[in-house]
Amino acid sequence: MSARTVIVHGAADSVLEAALRAVGLVALSEADGTTVWGTRPDPATTAKVEPARPERRLLTIAEAGRILGVGRSMMYQLIARGDIESVHVGRCARVPVDAVDRLVDRLCDGYVTRTS
């Protein structure tokens, strides 16, 4: 069923309400004598929308590892060798997002793909 919306100004009589319900519409909102009728989205097929929030600047060790495709132990090795920066927030080690990008850039520098 496609999405449909009907706006009824003033009071809808019982015949109009029955006709709107017969085509699958429900009263979605009422304000100031106006009723909005429409279809409710199917929760099974509707994607959940995350509320807008600021972009994170620090990643956990595991998150940075997932982005790079390596495990937690390898991340700690990269940090110990100085290949990637980390900061501490209290006792928690975090990796700045831009440090992950810089590591990838360094790893890709000089990498040339050749075709035969």
Phi and psi in radians as a Rosetta constraint file:
Dihedral C 1 N 2 CA 2 C 2 CIRCULARHARMONIC -1.399 0.35
Dihedral N 2 CA 2 C 2 N 3 CIRCULARHARMONIC 2.774 0.35
Dihedral C 2 N 3 CA 3 C 3 CIRCULARHARMONIC -1.282 0.35
Dihedral N 3 CA 3 C 3 N 4 CIRCULARHARMONIC 2.259 0.35
Dihedral C 3 N 4 CA 4 C 4 CIRCULARHARMONIC -2.315 0.35
Dihedral N 4 CA 4 C 4 N 5 CIRCULARHARMONIC 2.563 0.35
Dihedral C 4 N 5 CA 5 C 5 CIRCULARHARMONIC -2.379 0.35
Dihedral N 5 CA 5 C 5 N 6 CIRCULARHARMONIC 2.374 0.35
Dihedral C 5 N 6 CA 6 C 6 CIRCULARHARMONIC -2.234 0.35
Dihedral N 6 CA 6 C 6 N 7 CIRCULARHARMONIC 2.278 0.35
Dihedral C 6 N 7 CA 7 C 7 CIRCULARHARMONIC -1.881 0.35
Dihedral N 7 CA 7 C 7 N 8 CIRCULARHARMONIC 2.149 0.35
Dihedral C 7 N 8 CA 8 C 8 CIRCULARHARMONIC -1.929 0.35
Dihedral N 8 CA 8 C 8 N 9 CIRCULARHARMONIC 2.046 0.35
Dihedral C 8 N 9 CA 9 C 9 CIRCULARHARMONIC -1.576 0.35
Dihedral N 9 CA 9 C 9 N 10 CIRCULARHARMONIC 2.257 0.35
Dihedral C 9 N 10 CA 10 C 10 CIRCULARHARMONIC 1.509 0.35
Dihedral N 10 CA 10 C 10 N 11 CIRCULARHARMONIC -3.096 0.35
Dihedral C 10 N 11 CA 11 C 11 CIRCULARHARMONIC -1.351 0.35
Dihedral N 11 CA 11 C 11 N 12 CIRCULARHARMONIC 2.322 0.35
Dihedral C 11 N 12 CA 12 C 12 CIRCULARHARMONIC -1.534 0.35
Dihedral N 12 CA 12 C 12 N 13 CIRCULARHARMONIC 2.337 0.35
Dihedral C 12 N 13 CA 13 C 13 CIRCULARHARMONIC -1.365 0.35
Dihedral N 13 CA 13 C 13 N 14 CIRCULARHARMONIC 2.984 0.35
Dihedral C 13 N 14 CA 14 C 14 CIRCULARHARMONIC -1.115 0.35
Dihedral N 14 CA 14 C 14 N 15 CIRCULARHARMONIC -0.543 0.35
Dihedral C 14 N 15 CA 15 C 15 CIRCULARHARMONIC -1.189 0.35
Dihedral N 15 CA 15 C 15 N 16 CIRCULARHARMONIC -0.769 0.35
Dihedral C 15 N 16 CA 16 C 16 CIRCULARHARMONIC -1.130 0.35
Dihedral N 16 CA 16 C 16 N 17 CIRCULARHARMONIC -0.767 0.35
Dihedral C 16 N 17 CA 17 C 17 CIRCULARHARMONIC -1.052 0.35
Dihedral N 17 CA 17 C 17 N 18 CIRCULARHARMONIC -0.731 0.35
Dihedral C 17 N 18 CA 18 C 18 CIRCULARHARMONIC -1.126 0.35
Dihedral N 18 CA 18 C 18 N 19 CIRCULARHARMONIC -0.694 0.35
Dihedral C 18 N 19 CA 19 C 19 CIRCULARHARMONIC -1.155 0.35
Dihedral N 19 CA 19 C 19 N 20 CIRCULARHARMONIC -0.725 0.35
Dihedral C 19 N 20 CA 20 C 20 CIRCULARHARMONIC -1.137 0.35
Dihedral N 20 CA 20 C 20 N 21 CIRCULARHARMONIC -0.714 0.35
Dihedral C 20 N 21 CA 21 C 21 CIRCULARHARMONIC -1.185 0.35
Dihedral N 21 CA 21 C 21 N 22 CIRCULARHARMONIC -0.578 0.35
Dihedral C 21 N 22 CA 22 C 22 CIRCULARHARMONIC -1.121 0.35
Dihedral N 22 CA 22 C 22 N 23 CIRCULARHARMONIC -0.521 0.35
Dihedral C 22 N 23 CA 23 C 23 CIRCULARHARMONIC -1.644 0.35
Dihedral N 23 CA 23 C 23 N 24 CIRCULARHARMONIC 0.197 0.35
Dihedral C 23 N 24 CA 24 C 24 CIRCULARHARMONIC 1.576 0.35
Dihedral N 24 CA 24 C 24 N 25 CIRCULARHARMONIC 0.260 0.35
Dihedral C 24 N 25 CA 25 C 25 CIRCULARHARMONIC -1.654 0.35
Dihedral N 25 CA 25 C 25 N 26 CIRCULARHARMONIC 2.651 0.35
Dihedral C 25 N 26 CA 26 C 26 CIRCULARHARMONIC -2.274 0.35
Dihedral N 26 CA 26 C 26 N 27 CIRCULARHARMONIC 2.733 0.35
Dihedral C 26 N 27 CA 27 C 27 CIRCULARHARMONIC -1.276 0.35
Dihedral N 27 CA 27 C 27 N 28 CIRCULARHARMONIC 2.034 0.35
Dihedral C 27 N 28 CA 28 C 28 CIRCULARHARMONIC -1.595 0.35
Dihedral N 28 CA 28 C 28 N 29 CIRCULARHARMONIC -0.682 0.35
Dihedral C 28 N 29 CA 29 C 29 CIRCULARHARMONIC -2.733 0.35
Dihedral N 29 CA 29 C 29 N 30 CIRCULARHARMONIC 2.698 0.35
Dihedral C 29 N 30 CA 30 C 30 CIRCULARHARMONIC -2.366 0.35
Dihedral N 30 CA 30 C 30 N 31 CIRCULARHARMONIC 2.326 0.35
Dihedral C 30 N 31 CA 31 C 31 CIRCULARHARMONIC -2.801 0.35
Dihedral N 31 CA 31 C 31 N 32 CIRCULARHARMONIC 2.378 0.35
Dihedral C 31 N 32 CA 32 C 32 CIRCULARHARMONIC 0.885 0.35
Dihedral N 32 CA 32 C 32 N 33 CIRCULARHARMONIC 0.742 0.35
Dihedral C 32 N 33 CA 33 C 33 CIRCULARHARMONIC 1.319 0.35
Dihedral N 33 CA 33 C 33 N 34 CIRCULARHARMONIC 0.141 0.35
Dihedral C 33 N 34 CA 34 C 34 CIRCULARHARMONIC -1.996 0.35
Dihedral N 34 CA 34 C 34 N 35 CIRCULARHARMONIC 2.324 0.35
Dihedral C 34 N 35 CA 35 C 35 CIRCULARHARMONIC -2.060 0.35
Dihedral N 35 CA 35 C 35 N 36 CIRCULARHARMONIC 2.303 0.35
Dihedral C 35 N 36 CA 36 C 36 CIRCULARHARMONIC -1.766 0.35
Dihedral N 36 CA 36 C 36 N 37 CIRCULARHARMONIC 2.133 0.35
Dihedral C 36 N 37 CA 37 C 37 CIRCULARHARMONIC -1.902 0.35
Dihedral N 37 CA 37 C 37 N 38 CIRCULARHARMONIC 2.468 0.35
Dihedral C 37 N 38 CA 38 C 38 CIRCULARHARMONIC -2.972 0.35
Dihedral N 38 CA 38 C 38 N 39 CIRCULARHARMONIC -3.035 0.35
Dihedral C 38 N 39 CA 39 C 39 CIRCULARHARMONIC -1.698 0.35
Dihedral N 39 CA 39 C 39 N 40 CIRCULARHARMONIC 2.472 0.35
Dihedral C 39 N 40 CA 40 C 40 CIRCULARHARMONIC -1.475 0.35
Dihedral N 40 CA 40 C 40 N 41 CIRCULARHARMONIC 2.418 0.35
Dihedral C 40 N 41 CA 41 C 41 CIRCULARHARMONIC -1.144 0.35
Dihedral N 41 CA 41 C 41 N 42 CIRCULARHARMONIC 2.517 0.35
Dihedral C 41 N 42 CA 42 C 42 CIRCULARHARMONIC -1.319 0.35
Dihedral N 42 CA 42 C 42 N 43 CIRCULARHARMONIC 2.044 0.35
Dihedral C 42 N 43 CA 43 C 43 CIRCULARHARMONIC -1.065 0.35
Dihedral N 43 CA 43 C 43 N 44 CIRCULARHARMONIC -0.452 0.35
Dihedral C 43 N 44 CA 44 C 44 CIRCULARHARMONIC -1.243 0.35
Dihedral N 44 CA 44 C 44 N 45 CIRCULARHARMONIC -0.496 0.35
Dihedral C 44 N 45 CA 45 C 45 CIRCULARHARMONIC -1.882 0.35
Dihedral N 45 CA 45 C 45 N 46 CIRCULARHARMONIC -0.101 0.35
Dihedral C 45 N 46 CA 46 C 46 CIRCULARHARMONIC -1.550 0.35
Dihedral N 46 CA 46 C 46 N 47 CIRCULARHARMONIC 2.210 0.35
Dihedral C 46 N 47 CA 47 C 47 CIRCULARHARMONIC -1.246 0.35
Dihedral N 47 CA 47 C 47 N 48 CIRCULARHARMONIC 2.469 0.35
Dihedral C 47 N 48 CA 48 C 48 CIRCULARHARMONIC -1.346 0.35
Dihedral N 48 CA 48 C 48 N 49 CIRCULARHARMONIC 2.333 0.35
Dihedral C 48 N 49 CA 49 C 49 CIRCULARHARMONIC -1.790 0.35
Dihedral N 49 CA 49 C 49 N 50 CIRCULARHARMONIC 2.130 0.35
Dihedral C 49 N 50 CA 50 C 50 CIRCULARHARMONIC -1.360 0.35
Dihedral N 50 CA 50 C 50 N 51 CIRCULARHARMONIC 2.463 0.35
Dihedral C 50 N 51 CA 51 C 51 CIRCULARHARMONIC -1.127 0.35
Dihedral N 51 CA 51 C 51 N 52 CIRCULARHARMONIC 2.565 0.35
Dihedral C 51 N 52 CA 52 C 52 CIRCULARHARMONIC -1.148 0.35
Dihedral N 52 CA 52 C 52 N 53 CIRCULARHARMONIC 2.356 0.35
Dihedral C 52 N 53 CA 53 C 53 CIRCULARHARMONIC -2.562 0.35
Dihedral N 53 CA 53 C 53 N 54 CIRCULARHARMONIC 2.768 0.35
Dihedral C 53 N 54 CA 54 C 54 CIRCULARHARMONIC -1.084 0.35
Dihedral N 54 CA 54 C 54 N 55 CIRCULARHARMONIC 2.577 0.35
Dihedral C 54 N 55 CA 55 C 55 CIRCULARHARMONIC -1.183 0.35
Dihedral N 55 CA 55 C 55 N 56 CIRCULARHARMONIC 2.384 0.35
Dihedral C 55 N 56 CA 56 C 56 CIRCULARHARMONIC -1.236 0.35
Dihedral N 56 CA 56 C 56 N 57 CIRCULARHARMONIC 2.514 0.35
Dihedral C 56 N 57 CA 57 C 57 CIRCULARHARMONIC -1.862 0.35
Dihedral N 57 CA 57 C 57 N 58 CIRCULARHARMONIC -0.332 0.35
Dihedral C 57 N 58 CA 58 C 58 CIRCULARHARMONIC -2.137 0.35
Dihedral N 58 CA 58 C 58 N 59 CIRCULARHARMONIC 2.433 0.35
Dihedral C 58 N 59 CA 59 C 59 CIRCULARHARMONIC -1.992 0.35
Dihedral N 59 CA 59 C 59 N 60 CIRCULARHARMONIC 2.631 0.35
Dihedral C 59 N 60 CA 60 C 60 CIRCULARHARMONIC -1.227 0.35
Dihedral N 60 CA 60 C 60 N 61 CIRCULARHARMONIC 2.893 0.35
Dihedral C 60 N 61 CA 61 C 61 CIRCULARHARMONIC -1.039 0.35
Dihedral N 61 CA 61 C 61 N 62 CIRCULARHARMONIC -0.753 0.35
Dihedral C 61 N 62 CA 62 C 62 CIRCULARHARMONIC -1.140 0.35
Dihedral N 62 CA 62 C 62 N 63 CIRCULARHARMONIC -0.708 0.35
Dihedral C 62 N 63 CA 63 C 63 CIRCULARHARMONIC -1.119 0.35
Dihedral N 63 CA 63 C 63 N 64 CIRCULARHARMONIC -0.772 0.35
Dihedral C 63 N 64 CA 64 C 64 CIRCULARHARMONIC -1.084 0.35
Dihedral N 64 CA 64 C 64 N 65 CIRCULARHARMONIC -0.697 0.35
Dihedral C 64 N 65 CA 65 C 65 CIRCULARHARMONIC -1.092 0.35
Dihedral N 65 CA 65 C 65 N 66 CIRCULARHARMONIC -0.720 0.35
Dihedral C 65 N 66 CA 66 C 66 CIRCULARHARMONIC -1.105 0.35
Dihedral N 66 CA 66 C 66 N 67 CIRCULARHARMONIC -0.696 0.35
Dihedral C 66 N 67 CA 67 C 67 CIRCULARHARMONIC -1.098 0.35
Dihedral N 67 CA 67 C 67 N 68 CIRCULARHARMONIC -0.712 0.35
Dihedral C 67 N 68 CA 68 C 68 CIRCULARHARMONIC -1.476 0.35
Dihedral N 68 CA 68 C 68 N 69 CIRCULARHARMONIC -0.221 0.35
Dihedral C 68 N 69 CA 69 C 69 CIRCULARHARMONIC 1.389 0.35
Dihedral N 69 CA 69 C 69 N 70 CIRCULARHARMONIC 0.483 0.35
Dihedral C 69 N 70 CA 70 C 70 CIRCULARHARMONIC -2.209 0.35
Dihedral N 70 CA 70 C 70 N 71 CIRCULARHARMONIC 2.895 0.35
Dihedral C 70 N 71 CA 71 C 71 CIRCULARHARMONIC -1.463 0.35
Dihedral N 71 CA 71 C 71 N 72 CIRCULARHARMONIC 3.058 0.35
Dihedral C 71 N 72 CA 72 C 72 CIRCULARHARMONIC -1.095 0.35
Dihedral N 72 CA 72 C 72 N 73 CIRCULARHARMONIC -0.732 0.35
Dihedral C 72 N 73 CA 73 C 73 CIRCULARHARMONIC -1.092 0.35
Dihedral N 73 CA 73 C 73 N 74 CIRCULARHARMONIC -0.744 0.35
Dihedral C 73 N 74 CA 74 C 74 CIRCULARHARMONIC -1.116 0.35
Dihedral N 74 CA 74 C 74 N 75 CIRCULARHARMONIC -0.638 0.35
Dihedral C 74 N 75 CA 75 C 75 CIRCULARHARMONIC -1.073 0.35
Dihedral N 75 CA 75 C 75 N 76 CIRCULARHARMONIC -0.776 0.35
Dihedral C 75 N 76 CA 76 C 76 CIRCULARHARMONIC -1.122 0.35
Dihedral N 76 CA 76 C 76 N 77 CIRCULARHARMONIC -0.600 0.35
Dihedral C 76 N 77 CA 77 C 77 CIRCULARHARMONIC -1.147 0.35
Dihedral N 77 CA 77 C 77 N 78 CIRCULARHARMONIC -0.755 0.35
Dihedral C 77 N 78 CA 78 C 78 CIRCULARHARMONIC -1.068 0.35
Dihedral N 78 CA 78 C 78 N 79 CIRCULARHARMONIC -0.685 0.35
Dihedral C 78 N 79 CA 79 C 79 CIRCULARHARMONIC -1.172 0.35
Dihedral N 79 CA 79 C 79 N 80 CIRCULARHARMONIC -0.795 0.35
Dihedral C 79 N 80 CA 80 C 80 CIRCULARHARMONIC -1.095 0.35
Dihedral N 80 CA 80 C 80 N 81 CIRCULARHARMONIC -0.639 0.35
Dihedral C 80 N 81 CA 81 C 81 CIRCULARHARMONIC -1.358 0.35
Dihedral N 81 CA 81 C 81 N 82 CIRCULARHARMONIC -0.183 0.35
Dihedral C 81 N 82 CA 82 C 82 CIRCULARHARMONIC 1.445 0.35
Dihedral N 82 CA 82 C 82 N 83 CIRCULARHARMONIC 0.235 0.35
Dihedral C 82 N 83 CA 83 C 83 CIRCULARHARMONIC -1.291 0.35
Dihedral N 83 CA 83 C 83 N 84 CIRCULARHARMONIC -0.452 0.35
Dihedral C 83 N 84 CA 84 C 84 CIRCULARHARMONIC -2.450 0.35
Dihedral N 84 CA 84 C 84 N 85 CIRCULARHARMONIC 2.483 0.35
Dihedral C 84 N 85 CA 85 C 85 CIRCULARHARMONIC -1.407 0.35
Dihedral N 85 CA 85 C 85 N 86 CIRCULARHARMONIC 2.662 0.35
Dihedral C 85 N 86 CA 86 C 86 CIRCULARHARMONIC -2.492 0.35
Dihedral N 86 CA 86 C 86 N 87 CIRCULARHARMONIC 2.750 0.35
Dihedral C 86 N 87 CA 87 C 87 CIRCULARHARMONIC -2.259 0.35
Dihedral N 87 CA 87 C 87 N 88 CIRCULARHARMONIC 2.809 0.35
Dihedral C 87 N 88 CA 88 C 88 CIRCULARHARMONIC -1.987 0.35
Dihedral N 88 CA 88 C 88 N 89 CIRCULARHARMONIC 2.322 0.35
Dihedral C 88 N 89 CA 89 C 89 CIRCULARHARMONIC -1.988 0.35
Dihedral N 89 CA 89 C 89 N 90 CIRCULARHARMONIC 1.759 0.35
Dihedral C 89 N 90 CA 90 C 90 CIRCULARHARMONIC 1.147 0.35
Dihedral N 90 CA 90 C 90 N 91 CIRCULARHARMONIC -2.168 0.35
Dihedral C 90 N 91 CA 91 C 91 CIRCULARHARMONIC -1.678 0.35
Dihedral N 91 CA 91 C 91 N 92 CIRCULARHARMONIC -0.014 0.35
Dihedral C 91 N 92 CA 92 C 92 CIRCULARHARMONIC -1.579 0.35
Dihedral N 92 CA 92 C 92 N 93 CIRCULARHARMONIC 2.194 0.35
Dihedral C 92 N 93 CA 93 C 93 CIRCULARHARMONIC -1.448 0.35
Dihedral N 93 CA 93 C 93 N 94 CIRCULARHARMONIC 2.348 0.35
Dihedral C 93 N 94 CA 94 C 94 CIRCULARHARMONIC -2.344 0.35
Dihedral N 94 CA 94 C 94 N 95 CIRCULARHARMONIC 2.654 0.35
Dihedral C 94 N 95 CA 95 C 95 CIRCULARHARMONIC -1.996 0.35
Dihedral N 95 CA 95 C 95 N 96 CIRCULARHARMONIC 2.147 0.35
Dihedral C 95 N 96 CA 96 C 96 CIRCULARHARMONIC -1.111 0.35
Dihedral N 96 CA 96 C 96 N 97 CIRCULARHARMONIC 2.468 0.35
Dihedral C 96 N 97 CA 97 C 97 CIRCULARHARMONIC -0.993 0.35
Dihedral N 97 CA 97 C 97 N 98 CIRCULARHARMONIC -0.749 0.35
Dihedral C 97 N 98 CA 98 C 98 CIRCULARHARMONIC -1.187 0.35
Dihedral N 98 CA 98 C 98 N 99 CIRCULARHARMONIC -0.392 0.35
Dihedral C 98 N 99 CA 99 C 99 CIRCULARHARMONIC -1.186 0.35
Dihedral N 99 CA 99 C 99 N 100 CIRCULARHARMONIC -0.644 0.35
Dihedral C 99 N 100 CA 100 C 100 CIRCULARHARMONIC -1.113 0.35
Dihedral N 100 CA 100 C 100 N 101 CIRCULARHARMONIC -0.776 0.35
Dihedral C 100 N 101 CA 101 C 101 CIRCULARHARMONIC -1.083 0.35
Dihedral N 101 CA 101 C 101 N 102 CIRCULARHARMONIC -0.734 0.35
Dihedral C 101 N 102 CA 102 C 102 CIRCULARHARMONIC -1.118 0.35
Dihedral N 102 CA 102 C 102 N 103 CIRCULARHARMONIC -0.705 0.35
Dihedral C 102 N 103 CA 103 C 103 CIRCULARHARMONIC -1.076 0.35
Dihedral N 103 CA 103 C 103 N 104 CIRCULARHARMONIC -0.793 0.35
Dihedral C 103 N 104 CA 104 C 104 CIRCULARHARMONIC -1.074 0.35
Dihedral N 104 CA 104 C 104 N 105 CIRCULARHARMONIC -0.738 0.35
Dihedral C 104 N 105 CA 105 C 105 CIRCULARHARMONIC -1.060 0.35
Dihedral N 105 CA 105 C 105 N 106 CIRCULARHARMONIC -0.758 0.35
Dihedral C 105 N 106 CA 106 C 106 CIRCULARHARMONIC -1.132 0.35
Dihedral N 106 CA 106 C 106 N 107 CIRCULARHARMONIC -0.702 0.35
Dihedral C 106 N 107 CA 107 C 107 CIRCULARHARMONIC -1.154 0.35
Dihedral N 107 CA 107 C 107 N 108 CIRCULARHARMONIC -0.557 0.35
Dihedral C 107 N 108 CA 108 C 108 CIRCULARHARMONIC -1.529 0.35
Dihedral N 108 CA 108 C 108 N 109 CIRCULARHARMONIC -0.266 0.35
Dihedral C 108 N 109 CA 109 C 109 CIRCULARHARMONIC -1.054 0.35
Dihedral N 109 CA 109 C 109 N 110 CIRCULARHARMONIC 2.282 0.35
Dihedral C 109 N 110 CA 110 C 110 CIRCULARHARMONIC 1.424 0.35
Dihedral N 110 CA 110 C 110 N 111 CIRCULARHARMONIC -0.103 0.35
Dihedral C 110 N 111 CA 111 C 111 CIRCULARHARMONIC -1.372 0.35
Dihedral N 111 CA 111 C 111 N 112 CIRCULARHARMONIC 2.112 0.35
Dihedral C 111 N 112 CA 112 C 112 CIRCULARHARMONIC -2.129 0.35
Dihedral N 112 CA 112 C 112 N 113 CIRCULARHARMONIC 2.282 0.35
Dihedral C 112 N 113 CA 113 C 113 CIRCULARHARMONIC -1.573 0.35
Dihedral N 113 CA 113 C 113 N 114 CIRCULARHARMONIC 2.402 0.35
Dihedral C 113 N 114 CA 114 C 114 CIRCULARHARMONIC -2.106 0.35
Dihedral N 114 CA 114 C 114 N 115 CIRCULARHARMONIC 2.419 0.35
Dihedral C 114 N 115 CA 115 C 115 CIRCULARHARMONIC -1.949 0.35
Dihedral N 115 CA 115 C 115 N 116 CIRCULARHARMONIC 2.521 0.35
